[in-house]
Amino acid sequence: MWVVHFALSAHSYHRILKVARTIADLTESEGVNATHVAEALQYRGEDLLNTS
């Protein structure tokens, strides 16, 4: 799961979901899907990519 892979805190997890929900709303989707979450993760920046 992406939460474990990126070692997200509970706060970060909820923030990513909020951004993903906003992206889904802008695309007029009824629900959040993996594409929305992936886009939200991109907005987190390089800090997520530098985890070991």
Phi, psi and omega in degrees: 000146184298333180296315180289317182303318181265003178052053183278142171283169178299320179297314180296319179302312181292325178295317178299317180295323178296317178294318178298321178295320178297316178299316179298319178297319180294332178266007179058035175275150178281335181219170178271132177239181184300326179297318179295318179295318179299318179294319178298321178296326178298327181286347178289336175093190186291340182300329178284332183281342183265020177277147181255000000 
